[in-house]
Amino acid sequence: MTQRIRIGIDTGGTFTDVVAFDEDSGELVTTKTPSTPANPADGFLAGVEKVLGLLGLPTDHGDAIAAVSHGTTVATNQLLEGKVDELGFITTTGYEAMLEIARQSVPDGYGNSYFWVKPDRIVPRHLVRGVGGRLDHTGAEVRPFDEEGAREVARWFRAQGIDTLGVCLLHAYANPEHEERLRQVLREEHPDAVVSVSSEVLREYREYERAMTTLVDAAVKPKLSRYVSNIATRLDAFASSEGERHVPFYVMKSNGGVLSAAEVVHQPITTVLSGPAAGALGAALIAQVAGFDKVLTCDGGGTSTDVSVVIDGEPTLTTEGSVGAFPSKIPMIDVVTVGAGGGSVAWLSPEGTLKVGPHSAGADPGPLCYAKGGTDVTITDAHVTLGRIPPHLLGGEIPLDVEAARSGVVDLAGKLGISPEECATGVLEISAWNQANALRQITVKRGLDVRDFTLTTFGGSGSLLLCRLVDILGLRAVLVPPNPGNVSAFGLLTVDVKNDYVQTHVSLHAGLGVAEVAGVLDELTQRAATALDGEGFPPEEHRFVRTADLRYYGQAFEVRVTVPEGPLDQDALDEVARRFHAEHRGLYGYDFASDPSQQVEWVNLRVSGIGPIQRPEIAVHEMAAEPGTPTPASTRPVCFEVALGHVETPVYWRPDLAPGQEVHGPAVIEEFGSTVPLHPGFSARIDAHHNVIVTREDQTA
C-alpha cells in the first residue's frame, strides 16, 4: 500500500460523519453523508467511498485503508427512545421481584411519593422466572443448582416466544458456576435464545444494578450484533481489489476506548454511549490544545444532545451512569444525554402546552424541511423558519424545503394562538433550557460551578443555541472547533484500544491482605493482557491502569482511586487509602483521615488494559499581525428577536475567516457541516487552531 489511511466514522441519527487520517503524511480530511436508518451499513460505506474520493484514492476498493474506528448511536437511541423488545429475566428463586423493588427510590424525595407513578420495568413481572440454587457472598454453595427447574424455565420462555434473556443469579460475581450451568441448559433447551449473564457483563455486587446492566446488555445485543456484523462483512468485501483482506474494524466503547467488532458483539453494553464518548474525547483534546483546562462538551446531533465535563484534558468517568431510564454500572465517560437534537419533535401536551422531544424524526422521514414525508415540526424546522440555518445542508448537497418548515410552524403557532416567530423561538427556547439543565446536572449537582467552565459545542446542531446557553448559564466563553460536525469522528482516531475488568473484593483496610489484593489484580491484569494479545498488540505495548473503589465503612457509595504501579506491598495499599481520603475531601468537602474510628473499606478492584494507537496532531496556524475585517459571503433575513422580526444579517463562510479576525453579532457563521448563529451582543474571534471563540461583547475569553 502506498498510503495507510485510518478512518473514523460516527453514525448519528441524521448524518454519518467521516474523518480520514493519513498515518504517513498526517493529513486529515473530513466529510459527511446522510445516515441510512433502514440499513446503516449503506451510509457507512458511502462515507468510506466519499472520503477516499476526497483523498484522490480509488472509491471502488479499500486497498489503502489501514483500519476503521466506528462510533454508533444504535444502542443509545434504542434505549433513549425506549424501543426495547420483549425480554425475559431469570434470577434466583425468591428474588423475582428484584426489578420491582429496585432501590425503593422516588424522584425528588419521598415528598413526591403520592404523585409519582413508578415507570414500567425493563422486564414486566410476568416475564420473570426464578431458578433454585443459592451461593453466599463468598461464592460458596448454600443450595445446589436446580437443573430440572432451570430446564422448565428455559422451555417456558421458548414456548412464550421470548428469545432474548438476561440471567442474574445471587452472588454470581463471586462464583459464576451456577450462571454458567444455567447458560448451558439454555443452549440445550432454547438454542435460539440470545443470552446475557451477569458474571460476564458485570462482576460486581449489588444485585439490582448488576441485573439491570445485564438486561440492558441483552436488550441491545440482537440489534447491535446484526448492525456490527453487517458492516464488518461489507467492509471486508470492499477492503481489497485483489482478493480477500480483513480490515481491522473497531467500535467505540463508553469507557473511552475502542474494541474490535468481533469482540464487541459479545459485550454490547459497552457501546451504549459509543458516539457520545468519542465526541467527548475529541473535544477534550481540541480544547486542551487551545489552552482551556476546564471544559464542558455539548454534542448536538439529530436525535439527542450529549454533555460531559473535561478537567485538565480528561473526561470524567463514572460507573453510576444511565441512558434514558436505564441505569448501567459499566465504566463510561460521564455523559448526560437528553432528547434535544435537531430532529426532536415539537408537540402539544394534553393540557395544550408546548413540549420539545425526546421523540425524534431522525433522518427518515426527518424534519419537515427534509421533504421526505415528515409530518411534525422539529427543532431544525424552527431554525429554518427563523433563518438561523441556511436553506440547504452540507454546503448545498441537501436542499431544504423552507416553505414546508414554515407551514408546519404556522399550523403549530395557530394551535397555540401565537405568531410563527414566537412559536419557533419558543421551540428553540425550550430546547436551550433542556440542554442547560443537562449541563447543570453534570456541574452544579456535582459541586462544580458552571461559570468556571468554557463550553465546547460540536455536532451538526450543537452550536445553534450556544449564545442562549451563555446567557442561561453565565458561561465564560464557547469554543467551536473546525468541522464541528465531525468532532466525534475525529475523536475516534484519538482513542486507544481499552478493556475494563472488575472484581468485587469487600474488605476493611485494616484486615486487607497484600497477597489477596495482588492475586486479584494479577488475575484481572492477565485477562486484560489476553484481550490485548487478541487485538494484535505485542506485550511490550501493553499498558495497564489499576484502580480501586473505596468508601468509609457504612457508606453506600464508593470513590475510585488509582493503585500505584509496580509490585504491591503494604505501603502501596496504605497509599491507596491516603488517596481515598484526599479524593473524598475533594468530592464531598470532608474526610476522616485523622479519625481512626472511621474505617476505610475496599469494595471493588479494577484493571484497564490499554493498547496505544498513533494520534493525529492538531495544526497551529500563524496569527496575522493585522487580520483586518472579514467580508461577509452574503446576507439573508434572520430573526434573533421576535419584536424585531427578520432583519437582513451578514453571513460569513467560516473557511474564509483567518486567525485573529473577529465577527460581531448579529451574524451567522456557516461551514460545510455546521452553523453558528451569533446573536446581538456577542462576538466571535478565530484562534491559531481555527477554533471560533464566542463571548459576550462585555466579556473576554
GICORWO-V612680 format. One line per field, one symbol per residue. burial: I if it has 9 or more other C-alpha atoms within 8 Angstrom, else O. A space follows every 10 residues. Layout:
BEGIN
burial->???
END
This chain:
BEGIN
burial->OOIIIIIIII IIIIIIIIII IIIOOIOIII IIIIIIOOOI IOIIIIIIII IIIOOOOOIO IIOIIIIIII IIIIIIIIII IOOIOOIIII IIIOOIOIIO OOOOOIOOOO OIOOOOOOOO OOIOIOIIII IIIIIIOOIO OOOOIIOOII IOIIIOIIOO OIIIIIIIII IIIIIIOIIO OIIOIIIOII OOIIIIIIIO IIIIOOIIII IIIIIIIIII IIOIIOIIII IIOIIIIIII IOOOOOIOII IIIIIIIIII IOOIIOIIII IIIIIIIIII IIIIIIIIOO OIIIIIIIII IIIIIIIIII IOIOIIIIIO IIIIOIIIII IIIIIIIIII IIIIIIIIOO OOOIIIIIII IIIIIIIIII IOOIOIIIII IIIIIIIIOO IIIIIOOOII IIOIIIOIII OIIIOIOOII IIIIIOIIOI IIIIIIOIII IIIIOOOOOI IOIIIIIIII IIIIIIIOII OOIIIIIIII IOIIIIIIII IIIIIIIIII IIIIOOIIIO OIOIOOIIOI IOOIIOIIIO IIIOOOIOOO OIOIIIIIII IIIOOOOIII IIIIOOOIOO OIIOIIIIII IIIIIOOOOO IOOOOOOOII IIIIIIIIII IIOOOIOOOO OOIOOOIOOI OIOOIIIIII OIOOIIIOII IIIOOOIIII IIIIIIIIII IOIIIIIIII IIIIIIIIII IIIIIIOOOO O
END
